[in-house]
Amino acid sequence: MATAPKTTRGSARREQILRSAEKVIGEKGFSAASIAEITGDAKTALGTFYIYFGSKEEVFRELLDEMGHLTRRVMTDAVAGAPDRLEAERRGLLAFLRFVAERPSLYSIVEQARFVDQEAYRNYFSRFAAAYSVQLERAEAAGHVRPGNAEVRAWALMGIARSLGDRFGLAEEQGDLEAVADAAFDMIRDGLAP
């Protein structure tokens, strides 16, 4: 495992390699992407990759972790100040679709993880589902959603978001993401309303 950069320049170079890995792996797929292509895109020497990353698998796992952190931050920011859980669902879904549209290569890496690193893939979604379940349980206790199995609901809602992300966030012609989120929310609201 490589060490963290000690200088600002080193941090910038490492970040450039990470962004190139996101692009190359996201577009070509993990198996087809090579470290040479990643470093070529980053305009750096092949050996520089190994200063910051021990392997292609390591950079892939870091990108997967980054997607998790960024998605949680985007979702947290989007739902802040929502008056209730239902509005939080609408805001969160729209924010997710916009994020997928802005970072399709990074989103693609999450989907690739199913085949590249199944344990990391399961952990990625299990962490989301656990936190989501807690939020749904709180919403139920507050009377914002009707009683039900929070874990099943969390996985179902994540499935809706993922499917819509695949269809509309990654599409060349995304259409009106707000209209997509509103149409899905209409279904979610009627299924969750107290």
BELRAZI-V613333 format. One record per residue. N is the residue number from 1. RES is the residue in one small letter. OMEGA is omega in radians with two decimals (* if undefined). NEAR is the number of other ideal C-beta (glycine too) atoms within 10 Angstrom. Layout:
((N RES OMEGA NEAR) (N RES OMEGA NEAR))
//
This chain:
((1 m -3.10 6) (2 a -3.13 14) (3 t 3.12 8) (4 a 3.12 8) (5 p -3.12 15) (6 k -3.10 8) (7 t 3.07 8) (8 t 3.12 8) (9 r 3.10 9) (10 g 3.10 15) (11 s 3.13 13) (12 a 3.14 11) (13 r 3.12 19) (14 r 3.13 22) (15 e 3.11 13) (16 q 3.10 17) (17 i 3.13 23) (18 l 3.13 18) (19 r 3.10 16) (20 s 3.08 21) (21 a 3.08 28) (22 e -3.11 24) (23 k -3.03 17) (24 v 3.14 24) (25 i 3.13 26) (26 g -3.10 21) (27 e -3.03 14) (28 k -3.02 15) (29 g -3.05 14) (30 f -3.06 20) (31 s -3.08 11) (32 a -3.11 10) (33 a 3.10 22) (34 s 3.08 14) (35 i 3.11 17) (36 a 3.11 11) (37 e 3.12 17) (38 i -3.12 25) (39 t 3.07 21) (40 g 3.11 14) (41 d 3.13 18) (42 a -3.12 21) (43 k 3.12 10) (44 t -3.13 18) (45 a 3.14 11) (46 l -3.12 12) (47 g 3.14 8) (48 t 3.11 16) (49 f -3.04 24) (50 y 3.00 13) (51 i -3.02 15) (52 y -3.10 22) (53 f -3.13 22) (54 g -3.08 11) (55 s 3.06 13) (56 k 3.11 19) (57 e -3.14 13) (58 e 3.13 14) (59 v 3.10 24) (60 f 3.13 22) (61 r 3.11 17) (62 e 3.09 17) (63 l 3.10 24) (64 l 3.08 20) (65 d 3.14 13) (66 e 3.12 15) (67 m 3.12 20) (68 g -3.14 17) (69 h -3.12 9) (70 l -3.14 13) (71 t 3.12 21) (72 r 3.14 13) (73 r 3.12 11) (74 v -3.11 18) (75 m 3.13 22) (76 t 3.12 12) (77 d -3.08 12) (78 a -3.05 19) (79 v 3.13 17) (80 a 3.10 9) (81 g 3.09 9) (82 a -3.08 15) (83 p 3.13 8) (84 d -3.07 13) (85 r -3.12 19) (86 l 3.09 18) (87 e 3.08 15) (88 a 3.10 19) (89 e -3.13 26) (90 r -3.13 20) (91 r -3.12 19) (92 g 3.14 24) (93 l 3.13 24) (94 l 3.12 19) (95 a 3.13 20) (96 f -3.13 24) (97 l 3.11 22) (98 r 3.13 17) (99 f 3.11 21) (100 v -3.14 26) (101 a -3.13 16) (102 e -3.06 11) (103 r -3.07 19) (104 p -3.13 18) (105 s 3.12 17) (106 l 3.10 21) (107 y 3.13 22) (108 s -3.13 22) (109 i 3.10 24) (110 v -3.13 21) (111 e 3.12 15) (112 q -3.09 20) (113 a 3.10 23) (114 r -3.08 13) (115 f -3.09 11) (116 v -3.06 19) (117 d -3.03 17) (118 q 3.14 10) (119 e 3.10 8) (120 a 3.11 17) (121 y 3.13 17) (122 r 3.13 12) (123 n 3.14 15) (124 y -3.09 19) (125 f 3.11 19) (126 s 3.09 11) (127 r 3.09 12) (128 f -3.09 18) (129 a 3.14 18) (130 a 3.13 11) (131 a 3.13 14) (132 y 3.13 20) (133 s 3.12 17) (134 v 3.13 12) (135 q 3.12 17) (136 l 3.08 23) (137 e 3.09 16) (138 r 3.12 13) (139 a 3.09 21) (140 e 3.14 18) (141 a 3.13 10) (142 a -3.13 11) (143 g -3.13 11) (144 h 3.05 20) (145 v -3.14 24) (146 r -3.14 11) (147 p 3.12 9) (148 g -3.12 13) (149 n -3.06 11) (150 a -3.13 19) (151 e 3.13 14) (152 v 3.13 12) (153 r 3.14 21) (154 a 3.14 21) (155 w 3.13 17) (156 a 3.14 13) (157 l 3.07 20) (158 m 3.11 15) (159 g 3.08 11) (160 i -3.12 17) (161 a -3.14 23) (162 r -3.13 17) (163 s 3.11 11) (164 l 3.07 19) (165 g 3.11 21) (166 d -3.04 14) (167 r -3.01 13) (168 f -3.12 20) (169 g -3.11 22) (170 l -3.09 15) (171 a 3.09 13) (172 e 3.06 4) (173 e -3.02 5) (174 q -3.06 16) (175 g -3.10 10) (176 d -3.08 10) (177 l 3.10 19) (178 e 3.10 12) (179 a 3.09 11) (180 v 3.14 18) (181 a 3.14 24) (182 d 3.13 14) (183 a 3.11 12) (184 a -3.14 21) (185 f 3.10 20) (186 d 3.11 11) (187 m 3.14 10) (188 i -3.11 20) (189 r -3.11 15) (190 d 3.10 8) (191 g -3.08 13) (192 l -3.04 20) (193 a 3.11 10) (194 p * 12))
//
